[in-house]
Amino acid sequence: MFLLVDCNSFYASCERVFQPRLKDQPIVVLSNNDGCVVARSNEAKALGIAMGVPLFQIKEIVQQNKVAVFSSNYALYGDMSERVMNIMQQFCPNIEVYSIDEAFLKFNFYHHDEATIFAFGQQLRERILQCTGIPVSVGIGSTKTLAKLANHIAKKKTQKSTLQKAYTEGYYPPRFCSGSGVFSLADIAHHESILSQISVGDVWGIGRQYDKKLQSFGFNTVWQLRNAPEGWIRQQMGVVGVRLVKELKGFPCYELEPPETDRQNICVSRSFQKDVSDLRELKEAIATYASRMGEKLRHFEQKAGIITVFIVRNRFKLNPQENGYAYSTQTVELHVPSSDSGKLISTATRLVEQLFRPGLSYKKAGIMASALTSQQALQSDIFGEAHTERKREILMHTMDAINTRMGKNTVRFSASGSFGSIQGSGWQMKAAFRSPRFTTVWDEILRV
């Protein structure tokens, strides 16, 4: 059996854990620089606030309905996500972290009826809520696709009367119809009534184009797609479609994905709070991003062979003649692949100096590392001093350890600017509504 555990309105739920006054209050969380809505509580959805809508377009709704507005607090969300995943791993070691707020679990239930499996899902849900305060929905199925679909049903809280009508055969006791946040499609044959009411577009893996195509051929519901002729599915959707239909019938075609170990490239980029026209500020931003990229490379035990730096102008302020010159980029191949933040910073700032044009302002900048190699398999420079490189590696890992223990930017390179200049710089992201980082910064810990 596969279980898909998905946190309900995760960003909003994280805010509520430390601010109980927000219970039942509409909540929206904004994107970088407080631009658009990227997360909504159920109460905010009920007000008609759409995903991705700019904040300025819903100011009236926010004021009239006392909607709580928050900037993205990635430090808090990331830490709470790790806590939720750790609890899941206590229940089951076979886990695939699918995103920041959901994960697949795989269990072997031998000689257990569906009531036992359902009770297990409830126990997991209650434990996560007790230990973290985050409500989750649990979907159960014999394949990943069915588990995802069951989670969709659990999250939408299908009407009790609809569920009871589906189970008039006595297959489930009435308590299974209480909208408890857990739903099971373990025995798919008994769910025709439910799956006949769910749109085919709600199936995991069915995009907008396939949704239109299937409906044009009369396949409007999940149950209809499940019973579609395999030959027709193969002709219209290929082998991926065949696997999807087999999964809907209860035959697993996809296993848990192993955790990602080796990356092909790493990119760090941000949009600025306001347009930057000063080279010093631009270099500080790139130095900060290069330092962050070095941390990521060391975390994955990789080194970069090619560095690319790009700066982007504000396309809304360009003249028609300049339309094709909004994006500037420069790439360099390192003589020896490296994860040393100092070397990355010096390389990146040199490239920025080449790209910068006086009199122009820039809205975004970033750095990307490619041609990544394993740290263990790397051959050193024949002309370099091995003991010096080793000292630099120890220095970088020591700096990472201090920042992990004492907080982000406790130790940093001077090229990133002093603490005061960083806080007041124009390249820092706007986060006027960010809540405290309750779990990762000592100065912002919750006080009772």
For each residue, the residues with C-beta under 8 A, 3 or more apart:
1: 106 107 108 109 117 140 141 142 147 186
2: 104 105 106 107 140 141 142 143 144 146 147 252
3: 92 104 105 106 107 121 124 138 139 140 147
4: 98 102 103 104 105 138 139 141 144 147 148 150 151
5: 84 88 102 103 105 124 125 128 136 137 138 151
6: 101 102 136 137 138 139 151 155
7: 10 13 81 84 101 102 134 135 136
8: 13 42 134 135 136 137 155 181
9: 12 13 27 39 40 41 42
10: 7 13 14 39 77 80 81 100 101 134
11: 14 15 29 38 39 70 72 77
12: 9 15 16 27 28 29 39 40 41 44
13: 7 8 9 10 16 17 41 133 134 135
14: 10 11 17 18 73 76 77 80 134
15: 11 12 18 19 22 27 29 68 70 73 435
16: 12 13 19 20 22 23 27 133
17: 13 14 80 132 133 134
18: 14 15 435 436 438 446
19: 15 16 22 435
20: 16 23
21: 25
22: 15 16 19 25 27 68
23: 16 20
24: 43
25: 21 22 41 43 66 67 68
26: 40 41 43 44 46 47 49 65 66 67 68
27: 9 12 15 16 22 40 41 43 44 67 68 70
28: 12 37 39 40 41 44 49 58 62 67 68 69 70
29: 11 12 15 37 38 39 40 70 71 72
30: 34 35 36 37 38 55 69 70 71 72 433
31: 34 35 36 37 38 72
32: 35 72 270 271 429
33: 271 272 273 429 430 431
34: 30 31 55 71 430 431 432 433
35: 30 31 32 54 55
36: 30 31 52 53 54 55
37: 28 29 30 31 40 49 50 51 52 53 54 55 58
38: 11 29 30 31 51 52 72
39: 9 10 11 12 28 29
40: 9 12 26 27 28 29 37 44 45 49 51
41: 9 12 13 25 26 27 28 44 45
42: 8 9 45 46
43: 24 25 26 27 46 47
44: 12 26 27 28 40 41 47 49 67
45: 40 41 42 48 49
46: 26 42 43
47: 26 43 44 61 65 67
48: 45 61
49: 26 28 37 40 44 45 53 58 61 67
50: 37 53
51: 37 38 40
52: 36 37 38
53: 36 37 49 50 57 58
54: 35 36 37 57 58
55: 30 34 35 36 37 58 59 62 69
56: 59
57: 53 54
58: 28 37 49 53 54 55 61 62 67
59: 55 56 62 63
60: 63 64
61: 47 48 49 58 64 65 67
62: 28 55 58 59 65 66 67 69
63: 59 60 66
64: 60 61
65: 26 47 61 62
66: 25 26 62 63
67: 25 26 27 28 44 47 49 58 61 62
68: 15 22 25 26 27 28
69: 28 30 55 62 433
70: 11 15 27 28 29 30 73 433 434 435
71: 29 30 34 430 431 432 433 434 435
72: 11 29 30 31 32 38 77 431 434
73: 14 15 70 76 77 434 435 437
74: 77 78
75: 78 79 408 437 439 440 441
76: 14 73 79 80 435 437 438 439 440
77: 10 11 14 72 73 74 80 81 100
78: 74 75 81 82 100
79: 75 76 82 83 439 440
80: 10 14 17 76 77 83 84 132 134 439
81: 7 10 77 78 84 85 100 101
82: 78 79 85 86
83: 79 80 86 87 131 132
84: 5 7 80 81 87 88 101 128 132 134 136
85: 81 82 88 89 95 97 103
86: 82 83 89 90
87: 83 84 90 91 127 128 131 132
88: 5 84 85 91 92 95 103 105 124 128
89: 85 86 92 93 95
90: 86 87
91: 87 88 105 124 127
92: 3 88 89 95 105 106 107
93: 89
94: 105 106 107 256
95: 85 88 89 92 103 104 105 106 256
96: 103 104 256 257 259
97: 85 103 259
98: 4 102 103 104
99: 102
100: 10 77 78 81
101: 6 7 10 81 84
102: 4 5 6 7 98 99 151
103: 4 5 85 88 95 96 97 98
104: 2 3 4 95 96 98 144 147 256
105: 2 3 4 5 88 91 92 94 95
106: 1 2 3 92 94 95 255 256
107: 1 2 3 92 94 117 120
108: 1
109: 1 112 116 117
110:
111:
112: 109 116 117
113: 116 117
114: 117 118 172 184 186 187
115: 118 119 173 176
116: 109 112 113 119 120
117: 1 107 109 112 113 114 120 121 140 184 186
118: 114 115 121 122 140 176 182 184
119: 115 116 122 123
120: 107 116 117 123 124
121: 3 117 118 124 125 138 140 182 184
122: 118 119 125 126 138 180 182
123: 119 120 126 127
124: 3 5 88 91 120 121 127 128 138
125: 5 121 122 128 129 135 136 137 138 180 181 182
126: 122 123 129 130
127: 87 91 123 124 130 131
128: 5 84 87 88 124 125 131 132 134 136
129: 125 126 132 133 134 135 136
130: 126 127
131: 83 87 127 128
132: 17 80 83 84 87 128 129
133: 13 16 17 129
134: 7 8 10 13 14 17 80 84 128 129
135: 7 8 13 125 129 181
136: 5 6 7 8 84 125 128 129 181
137: 5 6 8 125 151 154 155 181 182 183
138: 3 4 5 6 121 122 124 125 151 154 181 182 183
139: 3 4 6 146 147 148 149 150 151 152 153 154 182 183 184 185
140: 1 2 3 117 118 121 147 150 182 183 184 185 186
141: 1 2 4 144 145 146 147 148 149 150 184 185 186 188 250
142: 1 2 146 185 186 188 250 252
143: 2 146 147 247 248 250 251 252 253 254
144: 2 4 104 141 147 148 204 247 252 254
145: 141 148 149 203 204 205 244 247 248 254
146: 2 139 141 142 143 149 150 185 188 247 248 250
147: 1 2 3 4 104 139 140 141 143 144 150 151 185
148: 4 139 141 144 145 151 152 204
149: 139 141 145 146 152 153 185 195 198 202 203 204 222 248
150: 4 139 140 141 146 147 153 154 183 184 185
151: 4 5 6 102 137 138 139 147 148 154 155 183
152: 139 148 149 155 156 198 202
153: 139 149 150 156 158 183 185 194 198
154: 137 138 139 150 151 157 181 182 183
155: 6 8 137 151 152 181
156: 152 153
157: 154 179 181
158: 153 162 163 179 183 194
159: 162 163
160: 163 164 177 178 179
161: 164 165
162: 158 159 165 166 193 194 197
163: 158 159 160 166 167 176 177 179 194
164: 160 161 167 168 174 177
165: 161 162 168 193
166: 162 163 191 193 194
167: 163 164 170 171 172 174 176 177 190
168: 164 165
169: 190
170: 167
171: 167 187 190
172: 114 167 176 177
173: 115 176
174: 164 167 177 178
175: 178
176: 115 118 163 167 172 173 184
177: 160 163 164 167 172 174
178: 160 174 175
179: 157 158 160 163
180: 122 125
181: 8 125 135 136 137 138 154 155 157
182: 118 121 122 125 137 138 139 140 154
183: 137 138 139 140 150 151 153 154 158
184: 114 117 118 121 139 140 141 150 176
185: 139 140 141 142 146 147 149 150 153 188 191
186: 1 114 117 140 141 142
187: 114 171 190 191
188: 141 142 146 185 191 195 226 248 249 250
189: 192
190: 167 169 171 187
191: 166 185 187 188 194 195
192: 189 195 196 223
193: 162 165 166 196 197
194: 153 158 162 163 166 191 197 198
195: 149 188 191 192 198 221 222 223 226
196: 192 193 221 222 223 224
197: 162 193 194 221
198: 149 152 153 194 195 202 221 222
199: 202 211 220 221 222
200: 203 206 211 214 215 219 220 221 222 224 225
201: 206 208 211 215
202: 149 152 198 199 206 222
203: 145 149 200 206 222 225 244 248
204: 144 145 148 149
205: 145 240 244
206: 200 201 202 203 210 211 214 244
207: 210 211
208: 201 211 212
209: 212 213
210: 206 207 213 214 237 241
211: 199 200 201 206 207 208 214 215
212: 208 209 215 216
213: 209 210 216 217 236
214: 200 206 210 211 217 219 220 225
215: 200 201 211 212 218 219 220
216: 212 213
217: 213 214 236
218: 215 224
219: 200 214 215 224 225 228
220: 199 200 214 215 224
221: 195 196 197 198 199 200 224 225
222: 149 195 196 198 199 200 202 203 225 226 248
223: 192 195 196 226 227
224: 196 200 218 219 220 221 227 228
225: 200 203 214 219 221 222 228 245 248
226: 188 195 222 223 245 248 249
227: 223 224
228: 219 224 225 232 233 245
229: 232 233
230: 233 234 242 245
231: 234 235
232: 228 229 235 236
233: 228 229 230 236 237 241 242 245
234: 230 231 237 238 239 241 242
235: 231 232
236: 213 217 232 233 241
237: 210 233 234 240 241 242 244
238: 234 241 242
239: 234 242 243
240: 205 237 243 244
241: 210 233 234 236 237 238 244 245
242: 230 233 234 237 238 239 245 246
243: 239 240 246 247 253 254
244: 145 203 205 206 237 240 241 247 248 253
245: 225 226 228 230 233 241 242 248 249
246: 242 243 249 251 253
247: 143 144 145 146 243 244 250 251 252 253 254
248: 143 145 146 149 188 203 222 225 226 244 245
249: 188 226 245 246
250: 141 142 143 146 188 247
251: 143 246 247
252: 2 142 143 144 247 255
253: 143 243 244 246 247
254: 143 144 145 243 247
255: 106 252
256: 94 95 96 104 106
257: 96
258: 261
259: 96 97
260: 263
261: 258 300
262: 300 302 372 374
263: 260 266 300 302 372
264: 370 372
265: 368 369 370 372
266: 263 293 296 297 300 302 304 368 369 372
267: 293 366 367 368 369
268: 289 290 292 293 296 366 367 368
269: 289 310 364 365 366 367 368
270: 32 285 289 364 365 366 427 429
271: 32 33 363 364 429
272: 33 275 276 285 362 363 364 365 426 427 428 429
273: 33 426 427 428 429 430
274: 426
275: 272 314 317 361 362 363 426
276: 272 281 282 285 361 362 363 426 427
277: 359 360 361 362
278: 281 282 426
279: 282 283 352 353 356 358
280: 283 284
281: 276 278 284 285 425 426 427
282: 276 278 279 285 286 311 352 356 362 365 427
283: 279 280 286 287 349 352 353 415
284: 280 281 287 288 415 416 417 421 422 425 427
285: 270 272 276 281 282 288 289 365 425 427
286: 282 283 289 290 309 345 348 349 351 352 365 367
287: 283 284 290 291 345 348 349 413 415 416 417
288: 284 285 291 292 412 416 417 422
289: 268 269 270 285 286 292 293 348 365 366 367
290: 268 286 287 293 294 341 344 345 347 348 349 367
291: 287 288 294 295 341 344 345 412 413 416
292: 268 288 289 295 296
293: 266 267 268 289 290 296 297 304 341 344 367 369
294: 290 291 297 298 339 340 341 344 396
295: 291 292 298 299 341 400 403
296: 266 268 292 293 299 300
297: 266 293 294 300 302 303 304 339 369 372
298: 294 295 301 339 375 396 397 400
299: 295 296 400
300: 261 262 263 266 296 297
301: 298 374 375 376
302: 262 263 266 297 339 372 373 374 375
303: 297 337 338 339 372 373 374 375 378
304: 266 293 297 307 334 337 338 339 344 369 370 371 372
305: 333 334 337 370 371 372 373
306: 331 332 333 334 369 370 371
307: 304 331 332 334 344 347 348 351 367 368 369
308: 329 330 331 367 368 369 370
309: 286 329 330 331 348 351 352 355 365 366 367 368
310: 269 327 328 329 330 355 365 366 367 368
311: 282 328 329 352 355 356 362 364 365
312: 315 326 327 328 362 363 364 365
313: 317 318 322 325 326 327 328 360 361 362 363
314: 275 317 318 326 361 362 363
315: 312 318 323 326 363
316:
317: 275 313 314 361
318: 313 314 315 322 323 325 326
319: 322 323
320: 323
321:
322: 313 318 319 325 326
323: 315 318 319 320 326
324:
325: 313 318 322 328
326: 312 313 314 315 318 322 323
327: 310 312 313
328: 310 311 312 313 325 355
329: 308 309 310 311 355
330: 308 309 310 351 354 355
331: 306 307 308 309
332: 306 307 347 351
333: 305 306 371
334: 304 305 306 307 337 338 343 347
335: 381
336: 380 381 384
337: 303 304 305 334 371 372 373 378
338: 303 304 334 343 344
339: 294 297 298 302 303 304 344 375 396
340: 294 343 344 392 393 396
341: 290 291 293 294 295 344 345 396 399 413
342: 345 346 392 413
343: 334 338 340 346 347
344: 290 291 293 294 304 307 338 339 340 341 347 348 367 369
345: 286 287 290 291 341 342 348 349 413 415 416
346: 342 343 349 350
347: 290 307 332 334 343 344 350 351
348: 286 287 289 290 307 309 344 345 351 352 367
349: 283 286 287 290 345 346 352 353 415
350: 346 347 353 354
351: 286 307 309 330 332 347 348 354 355
352: 279 282 283 286 309 311 348 349 355 356 365
353: 279 283 349 350 356
354: 330 350 351
355: 309 310 311 328 329 330 351 352
356: 279 282 311 352 353 360
357: 360
358: 279
359: 277
360: 277 313 356 357
361: 275 276 277 313 314 317
362: 272 275 276 277 282 311 312 313 314 365
363: 271 272 275 276 312 313 314 315
364: 269 270 271 272 311 312
365: 269 270 272 282 285 286 289 309 310 311 312 352 362 427
366: 267 268 269 270 289 309 310
367: 267 268 269 286 289 290 293 307 308 309 310 344 348
368: 265 266 267 268 269 307 308 309 310
369: 265 266 267 293 297 304 306 307 308 344 372
370: 264 265 304 305 306 308
371: 304 305 306 333 337
372: 262 263 264 265 266 297 302 303 304 305 337 369
373: 302 303 305 337 377 378
374: 262 301 302 303 377 378
375: 298 301 302 303 339 378
376: 301
377: 373 374
378: 303 337 373 374 375
379:
380: 336 384 386 389
381: 335 336 384
382:
383:
384: 336 380 381 388 389
385: 388 389
386: 380 389 390
387: 390 391
388: 384 385 391 392
389: 380 384 385 386 392 393
390: 386 387 393 394
391: 387 388 394 395
392: 340 342 388 389 395 396
393: 340 389 390 396 397
394: 390 391 397 398
395: 391 392 398 399
396: 294 298 339 340 341 392 393 399 400
397: 298 393 394 400 401
398: 394 395 401 402
399: 341 395 396 402 403 411
400: 295 298 299 396 397 403 404
401: 397 398 404 405
402: 398 399 405 406 410 411
403: 295 399 400 406 407 408 409 410 411 412
404: 400 401
405: 401 402
406: 402 403 410
407: 403 410 440 441 442
408: 75 403 440 441
409: 403 412 416 419 422
410: 402 403 406 407
411: 399 402 403
412: 288 291 403 409 416
413: 287 291 341 342 345 416
414: 417 418
415: 283 284 287 345 349
416: 284 287 288 291 345 409 412 413 422
417: 284 287 288 414 421 422 425
418: 414 421 422
419: 409 422 423
420: 423 424
421: 284 417 418 424 425
422: 284 288 409 416 417 418 419 425 428
423: 419 420 428
424: 420 421
425: 281 284 285 417 421 422 428
426: 272 273 274 275 276 278 281
427: 270 272 273 276 281 282 284 285 365
428: 272 273 422 423 425
429: 32 33 270 271 272 273
430: 33 34 71 273
431: 33 34 71 72 434
432: 34 71
433: 30 34 69 70 71
434: 70 71 72 73 431
435: 15 18 19 70 71 73 76 438
436: 18 441 444 445 446
437: 73 75 76 440 441 444
438: 18 76 435 444 445 446
439: 75 76 79 80 445
440: 75 76 79 407 408 437
441: 75 407 408 436 437 444 445
442: 407 445
443:
444: 436 437 438 441
445: 436 438 439 441 442
446: 18 436 438
447:
448:
